[in-house]
Amino acid sequence: MRINKIYKIISGICFLILFSFSSCEKDVYVSPPDMPPPDGKVLISSYPQGASIYRDGKDMRRITPDSLTWLETAEYQITLKMNNFLDTSFIAHVKEGEKAAYFIDYTKNNKMLGSIYCASLPAGAEVFLNGKSTGKFTPATIEKLLPGLYEISLKKQYHSDVSGNVTVKSSYLSQTKFTLIDLRKWQLFPVNTFPEDISDITTIITDKNGILWIGTNGQGLIKYNGNSAERYTSDYSDLPNNYIQTLFVDENNDLWIGCRKGLAVLRNGVFISYNDKNSSMPDYNIESIFTGKAGQWFGTHKGLVHINSSGFYDTITTANSILPDLIVKTITQDGEGNFWLGTENGGIAKLSLIVEDIFPVYEITEVFNQNNAGLPSNVIVCSATDKNGSVWFGHLPTSLKPGGISNVYGGNSWYAPFNGLSGRDVKEIFVSRGNRKFVATSKGITAFVNYSEAAVGNTYLNFDNTGIDLSNIAGFTETPEGHIWIATKNNGLIKLLDADYKP
C-alpha cells in the first residue's frame, strides 16, 4: 500500500511537469554569427623619432615609432608633425590581415633641413657648433642642419669667448650675431669673481694713491686695491651708516663719506664720524659733498650746509635764500669759482661769492629751470665740470619734460642738447682728464669731447658694440694711469683701459 502511494505521487509530479512544458510557448530566433573586427595594421617610424602621428587629419595621440591598429582595408593619409620641422604626409595602403610599415627619414628631404647665419663684431671669429669647430669664420653660414637647438660658440684672439643657443627650423635661415669683448680695451670684474661680494653699488671714486673706494646701498664701504678688497661697515668701524650715497676725495687725500644717516671722513686710516650726537648739522642725509679752499659743502635733505675754514656752520635753505628745493643732489664748481647746485625737483641754483673776506660770504644769485632756461627737466641727478670750466648736468625725464643733459658756460649761458644721447634717463656724468664726457643712461654710454646738437663725434658704448651690459651704471672714476673704472649697480666693476676708446 505504501509503495503504491509513493508511485502515485511521483506519477502526479511527472504529469504536472509535462503539463507545464506543454502549456508554455517559446519563440526561438536565429541570427548570423558576429563578424571579426578589422585587423589591418600599419607601423610608422621616423628619423629622428618623436613625430606626432595624424590619420586623416585626426591626432592619434601617438608618436613615432608606433602602430595604428584595427584598420579596415583602405587608403589613409598619414601626417607627421614635429616642432620646427615641416609637416610631412603620405598615403598608407592598408589591407586587413596584413601589417604595413612606413619609415620617414627627414634627413633625405632637403626641405626639412635649415641653416644658421652667424655674424660677429668684430668679424673673423672661428665658429664652433655644439663644441666642435666648423672650420668657418664669421660671417659664415652653416647649412643642412636638422631642426633643433644648437649651441654656437665664437673664439677670436685677444677677445672673450662668446656662446649662445640658436633654434634651427626647416627651410629657414636662422640668424645670430655676437659681440666679442676686446680684452685689450676692457677688463671685467663680475660680482662672482670679485674678492669681496659687491652688489647694489651706489658710487665709486679713486683716491690719489689709485685705491678704489666703492659705496653700497646697505653693505657699507669697500676698499679695493686691484688685488684684494676690504669692507668697512658700521658694525666694525666708526662708519655712521652702511648706506653710502656719495664719496669725495679732497686735496689732502681724505675720503669724505656721505651716508643716509651720517657723515664721515677717513683720514690717515681713521674714521671721524659726524652725527646728531656730536655735531650741530641740521641734517645727516647726505646727498652730495664738495670740499676746497672755501671749506666743506654738503648737500642734504634740509638744504646746503657750509663749514668754512674756521669750522663755523652755515645753512642755505628755501627759507633764507632763493634755493628752489631743499634736497641738494649735486654740488659742482665751475672755472670761475661759482658753485652750481642741482636739486631734486627745483632745477639748478648758482651760488656765488658775494663778500670776499676772512669769512667769505656766498649767496644764491640765480636759479635756472625748465621754464626760464629751457632745461630738459627740473630733476637733477648728477653733474660734472669739464676741463674748460664748463658744467654739465644730468636730468631725469618727467611727465612734462624729456630729460637729458644740459651745459652752462660763461656763467649763465645755457645749452640743452638732446640729440645724440643713447637715452634720456641720465644716471651719471663723468669727465676724464682728457676732457672726454661719459654720459650713462639705461641704454648705455654716450662719450664725446665736443658736443653739438648734431651730435657729431659722439660714440655710443652699449652691449651691441662692446659685448658688455652698460645699462645700469652707478658711477665712473679715473685712475692715475688714465684707466676708467665703471661701477655697475649689480654686475660688478668694469675697467676701460683706453679712455679714448671707440668701438
C-alpha positions in Angstrom: 0.0 0.0 0.0 2.7 2.4 0.9 4.6 1.7 -2.3 1.5 2.4 -4.3 1.1 5.8 -2.7 4.6 6.8 -3.5 4.2 5.7 -7.0 1.1 7.7 -7.4 2.8 10.8 -6.0 5.7 10.5 -8.4 3.4 10.0 -11.3 1.5 13.1 -10.4 4.6 15.2 -10.2 5.8 14.0 -13.6 2.4 14.8 -15.1 2.4 18.3 -13.8 5.9 18.9 -15.2 4.9 17.6 -18.6 1.8 19.7 -18.5 3.7 22.9 -17.7 6.2 22.3 -20.5 3.4 21.6 -23.0 1.5 24.7 -21.9 4.5 27.2 -22.4 5.0 28.9 -25.8 8.6 29.9 -26.6 9.8 32.0 -29.6 13.2 30.9 -31.0 15.3 33.4 -33.1 18.4 32.5 -35.2 21.0 35.3 -36.1 24.1 35.2 -38.1 27.4 34.9 -36.1 29.4 38.2 -35.1 31.9 39.3 -37.7 35.5 39.7 -36.5 36.8 43.3 -36.2 39.1 44.7 -38.9 42.7 43.7 -38.3 44.7 45.9 -40.6 47.8 47.4 -39.0 50.4 49.9 -40.0 53.7 50.6 -38.3 55.1 54.2 -38.6 58.6 55.2 -37.6 60.8 58.1 -38.4 64.3 59.6 -38.0 64.6 61.5 -35.9 61.9 59.9 -33.7 59.2 61.7 -31.7 56.9 62.9 -34.5 53.1 63.1 -33.7 51.0 60.8 -35.9 47.8 62.1 -37.5 45.4 59.9 -39.5 43.2 61.6 -42.0 43.7 64.9 -40.0 43.0 63.4 -36.6 45.6 63.4 -33.9 46.0 59.7 -32.9 47.9 60.6 -29.7 50.8 58.5 -30.8 54.4 59.5 -31.6 56.9 57.6 -33.8 57.7 54.8 -33.6 54.2 53.4 -33.1 51.4 51.5 -34.8 47.9 52.1 -35.8 45.7 49.0 -35.4 42.2 47.7 -36.1 42.2 49.3 -39.6 39.9 48.3 -42.5 41.2 47.8 -45.9 41.6 51.4 -47.3 44.0 54.2 -48.1 44.8 56.5 -45.2 46.5 59.9 -45.2 49.2 59.9 -42.6 50.7 63.2 -41.4 53.7 63.5 -39.1 54.2 66.7 -37.1 57.2 67.7 -35.1 58.4 71.0 -33.6 60.5 73.1 -36.0 60.0 70.6 -38.8 57.8 71.0 -41.8 54.8 68.6 -41.8 55.2 65.6 -43.9 52.3 63.5 -45.3 52.0 60.2 -47.2 49.3 57.6 -48.2 49.3 54.4 -46.3 47.8 51.4 -48.1 46.3 49.0 -45.5 44.8 45.6 -46.0 43.0 43.6 -43.4 45.0 40.8 -42.1 48.3 42.4 -43.2 50.8 44.6 -41.5 52.2 47.6 -43.4 55.3 49.6 -42.4 56.5 53.1 -43.3 59.7 54.8 -42.4 60.3 58.6 -42.9 63.9 59.8 -43.0 63.8 63.6 -42.5 67.4 63.8 -43.5 66.7 62.7 -47.0 64.5 65.7 -47.7 66.5 68.9 -48.0 63.3 70.9 -47.4 63.3 69.6 -43.9 66.8 71.0 -43.1 67.7 74.5 -42.0 70.7 76.8 -41.8 72.4 79.2 -39.4 73.9 82.5 -40.4 76.4 83.7 -37.8 78.0 87.2 -37.7 80.1 88.8 -35.1 81.6 92.2 -34.1 84.5 92.1 -34.9 84.4 89.7 -37.8 86.8 86.8 -38.3 85.8 84.7 -35.2 86.1 81.0 -35.5 82.7 79.3 -35.4 82.0 76.2 -33.2 78.8 74.2 -33.4 77.9 72.2 -30.3 81.6 72.4 -29.2 83.1 71.3 -32.5 84.9 73.7 -34.9 83.1 74.1 -38.2 86.3 75.4 -39.9 84.4 78.6 -40.7 85.0 82.2 -39.6 82.4 84.9 -39.2 80.4 85.9 -41.1 79.5 82.3 -42.0 76.6 80.1 -42.9 76.2 76.6 -41.6 73.9 74.6 -43.8 72.0 71.3 -43.9 71.2 71.1 -40.2 68.4 69.1 -38.7 65.9 71.3 -36.9 66.5 71.7 -33.2 68.5 73.7 -30.7 72.2 74.2 -31.3 75.0 75.9 -29.3 77.0 78.4 -31.3 80.4 79.5 -29.9 82.9 82.0 -31.2 86.6 82.4 -30.5 88.9 85.1 -31.5 92.4 86.1 -30.3 92.5 88.9 -27.8 88.8 88.7 -27.3 86.5 86.9 -24.9 84.8 83.7 -26.0 81.1 84.0 -26.5 78.3 81.5 -27.0 74.6 81.2 -27.3 71.7 78.9 -28.4 70.1 79.1 -31.8 67.0 77.2 -32.9 67.0 75.8 -36.4 63.8 75.3 -38.4 63.0 73.5 -41.7 63.6 75.6 -44.8 64.6 78.6 -42.7 67.8 80.6 -42.2 68.3 81.4 -38.5 70.4 84.4 -37.9 72.5 85.3 -34.9 75.1 88.0 -34.1 77.5 88.2 -31.2 79.8 90.9 -29.9 83.1 89.8 -28.6 84.7 91.8 -25.8 88.0 93.3 -26.8 90.2 92.3 -23.8 92.9 94.7 -24.9 90.5 97.5 -24.1 88.2 96.1 -21.4 88.6 94.1 -18.1 85.6 92.7 -16.3 85.3 92.1 -12.6 81.9 90.3 -12.2 80.4 90.0 -8.7 81.1 86.3 -8.5 84.8 86.8 -9.3 85.4 89.8 -7.1 87.4 89.2 -3.9 84.6 90.7 -1.9 80.9 90.3 -2.7 79.8 93.6 -4.2 76.2 94.3 -5.1 73.9 97.3 -5.1 76.7 99.7 -5.7 75.8 103.4 -5.4 79.0 105.3 -6.1 82.8 104.9 -6.8 85.9 107.1 -6.5 89.7 106.8 -6.8 92.0 108.4 -4.3 95.3 109.9 -5.1 97.1 106.6 -4.5 94.9 104.8 -7.0 92.8 103.0 -4.4 89.2 102.4 -5.4 86.5 103.2 -2.9 83.1 101.8 -3.5 79.9 102.8 -1.8 77.0 100.4 -1.5 73.3 100.6 -0.5 73.4 98.7 2.7 76.8 96.8 2.5 79.0 99.6 3.7 82.2 100.9 2.1 84.6 98.8 0.2 88.3 99.4 -0.4 89.8 97.7 -3.4 93.5 97.9 -4.5 93.2 95.8 -7.6 94.0 92.6 -5.9 92.3 92.5 -2.5 89.2 94.0 -1.0 88.4 95.2 2.4 84.9 96.1 3.7 84.0 98.7 6.3 80.6 98.6 8.0 79.1 100.4 10.9 79.2 97.2 12.8 83.0 97.0 12.9 84.1 100.7 12.3 83.1 104.2 13.0 81.3 104.4 9.7 78.0 106.0 10.7 75.8 104.1 8.3 76.1 101.3 5.8 74.0 103.2 3.2 76.6 105.2 1.2 75.2 107.9 -1.1 78.2 109.9 -2.1 82.0 109.9 -1.9 84.6 112.8 -2.3 88.4 112.8 -2.1 89.9 116.2 -1.1 93.3 117.7 -1.8 94.7 116.1 1.2 93.6 112.6 0.0 91.0 112.5 2.8 87.9 110.5 1.9 84.6 112.1 2.7 81.7 109.7 3.0 78.0 110.8 2.8 75.6 108.3 4.2 71.8 108.2 4.5 72.2 108.9 8.2 75.5 110.4 8.8 78.8 111.9 7.6 82.3 110.7 8.0 85.8 111.4 6.8 88.5 108.7 6.5 91.8 110.5 7.4 95.0 108.5 7.7 93.1 105.3 8.1 90.9 106.6 10.9 87.2 107.3 10.6 85.9 110.6 12.0 82.1 110.4 12.2 79.6 113.3 12.4 76.1 112.7 13.6 73.4 114.3 15.7 75.2 113.3 18.9 78.5 115.1 18.2 77.6 117.7 15.6 75.1 120.5 15.0 74.4 120.0 11.3 70.7 120.4 10.6 70.5 117.1 8.6 72.6 114.0 8.1 71.0 112.6 5.0 74.0 113.5 2.8 73.4 113.5 -1.0 76.4 115.4 -2.2 79.8 116.7 -1.0 82.4 119.2 -2.2 85.4 120.4 -0.4 88.0 123.0 -1.3 89.5 126.3 -0.3 86.1 127.7 0.6 85.6 124.9 3.1 83.2 121.9 3.0 79.8 121.9 1.3 77.2 119.2 2.0 74.0 118.8 0.1 71.4 117.4 2.5 67.6 116.9 2.5 67.3 120.2 4.5 69.4 122.4 2.3 73.1 123.2 1.7 75.4 123.1 4.7 78.6 125.0 4.6 81.5 124.6 7.0 84.1 127.3 6.5 87.8 127.1 7.2 87.2 128.2 10.8 84.7 125.4 11.4 81.6 127.6 11.5 78.3 126.1 10.1 76.1 128.0 7.7 72.9 126.5 6.1 71.3 127.7 3.0 67.6 126.7 2.7 64.5 127.7 0.8 63.5 129.9 3.8 66.6 132.1 3.8 67.5 132.1 0.1 66.1 131.5 -3.3 67.2 127.9 -3.2 64.4 126.2 -5.3 64.4 122.9 -3.4 65.7 121.7 -0.1 67.2 118.4 -1.4 70.5 119.2 -3.0 71.6 116.3 -5.1 74.8 117.6 -6.7 77.5 120.3 -6.0 79.9 121.4 -8.7 82.3 124.3 -9.1 82.9 126.0 -12.4 86.1 127.5 -13.7 85.2 131.0 -12.3 84.8 129.8 -8.7 81.0 129.7 -8.7 79.2 126.7 -7.2 76.3 125.0 -9.0 73.7 123.1 -7.0 71.5 120.5 -8.7 68.2 119.9 -6.8 65.8 117.0 -6.7 62.8 118.9 -8.2 63.6 122.6 -8.5 66.3 122.8 -11.2 69.7 124.4 -10.7 70.9 127.2 -8.4 74.1 129.3 -8.9 76.0 130.0 -5.7 78.4 133.0 -6.0 81.0 134.6 -3.7 79.4 137.9 -2.6 81.8 139.1 0.1 85.5 138.1 -0.1 86.9 138.5 3.4 88.3 136.4 6.2 84.9 134.7 6.3 83.7 134.8 2.7 80.0 135.1 2.1 78.3 133.1 -0.6 74.8 133.6 -1.8 72.5 132.0 -4.4 72.2 134.6 -7.1 70.3 132.8 -9.8 68.0 129.9 -10.3 67.6 128.1 -13.6 64.8 125.7 -14.5 62.8 124.2 -17.4 60.8 127.4 -17.8 63.4 130.2 -17.7 66.4 128.3 -19.1 64.8 125.5 -21.2 66.3 122.8 -19.1 65.4 119.2 -20.0 63.7 118.9 -16.7 63.9 120.2 -13.1 65.1 116.8 -11.8 68.8 116.9 -11.4 70.7 113.7 -10.5 74.4 114.3 -11.4 76.8 117.0 -12.6 80.5 117.4 -13.6 82.9 120.2 -14.6 84.9 119.8 -17.7 88.5 121.0 -18.3 87.2 124.3 -19.8 85.4 125.1 -16.6 82.0 124.4 -18.1 79.4 122.5 -16.0 77.3 119.6 -17.3 74.1 118.4 -15.6 72.1 115.2 -15.9 68.3 115.4 -15.9 65.7 112.6 -15.4 62.6 112.7 -17.6 59.3 113.7 -16.1 55.7 113.6 -17.4 56.2 117.1 -18.9 59.9 117.1 -19.9 62.1 114.5 -21.8 65.2 114.6 -19.6 68.7 114.6 -20.9 71.8 116.8 -20.3 72.4 120.5 -20.1 75.5 122.6 -20.1 76.3 126.0 -18.6 79.2 128.1 -19.9 80.2 131.7 -19.4 78.4 131.9 -16.1 74.8 131.9 -17.2 74.5 130.8 -20.8 72.7 127.5 -21.2 72.8 124.9 -23.8 70.5 121.9 -23.5 71.5 119.3 -26.1 69.2 116.3 -26.6 70.2 114.8 -29.9 72.7 112.0 -30.0 72.3 110.7 -26.4 71.9 107.0 -26.1 68.9 107.7 -23.8 67.2 110.5 -21.9 67.2 109.0 -18.4 70.7 110.2 -17.4 72.2 108.4 -14.4 75.8 109.6 -14.3 78.1 112.2 -15.9 81.9 111.9 -15.8 84.7 114.0 -17.4 88.1 112.3 -17.9 91.4 114.1 -17.7 91.4 114.2 -21.5 88.1 116.2 -21.3 86.0 113.3 -22.6 82.5 113.3 -21.3 80.8 110.0 -20.4 77.1 110.2 -20.0 75.4 107.0 -18.7 71.7 106.1 -19.4 69.7 102.9 -19.3 70.7 102.4 -23.0 74.4 102.6 -22.4 77.1 105.3 -22.5 77.5 108.3 -24.8 81.1 109.5 -24.9 82.2 112.8 -26.6 84.7 115.6 -26.3 83.0 118.4 -28.2 79.2 118.2 -28.1 76.9 119.8 -30.7 73.2 119.5 -31.5 74.0 117.3 -34.5 75.9 115.0 -32.1 78.9 115.0 -34.4 81.8 112.9 -32.9 79.6 111.1 -30.3 80.5 107.5 -29.5 77.9 105.1 -28.2 79.1 102.3 -25.9 76.5 99.6 -25.4 76.0 95.9 -25.4 75.7 95.7 -29.1 79.1 97.2 -29.9 81.1 96.2 -26.8 79.6 92.9 -25.6 79.2 94.4 -22.1 76.0 95.3 -20.3 76.3 99.1 -19.7 72.6 99.7 -18.9 72.8 100.2 -15.1 75.8 102.3 -14.2 76.3 103.6 -10.7 79.5 105.7 -11.3 82.8 106.4 -13.1 86.2 107.2 -11.8 89.7 107.5 -13.3 93.0 106.1 -12.1 96.3 107.9 -12.2 97.2 105.7 -15.2 94.2 107.0 -17.1 92.1 103.9 -16.8 88.3 104.4 -16.4 86.6 102.3 -13.8 82.9 101.9 -14.3 80.7 100.6 -11.4 77.5 98.8 -12.3 74.7 98.5 -9.8 74.7 94.7 -9.5 77.1 93.4 -12.2 80.4 94.3 -10.5 83.1 96.5 -12.0 84.3 97.2 -15.5 87.7 98.7 -16.4 88.2 100.6 -19.6 91.9 100.6 -20.4 91.7 103.3 -23.0 89.7 106.5 -22.1 89.6 107.4 -25.8 88.3 104.0 -26.9 85.9 104.0 -29.9 84.3 100.7 -30.9 
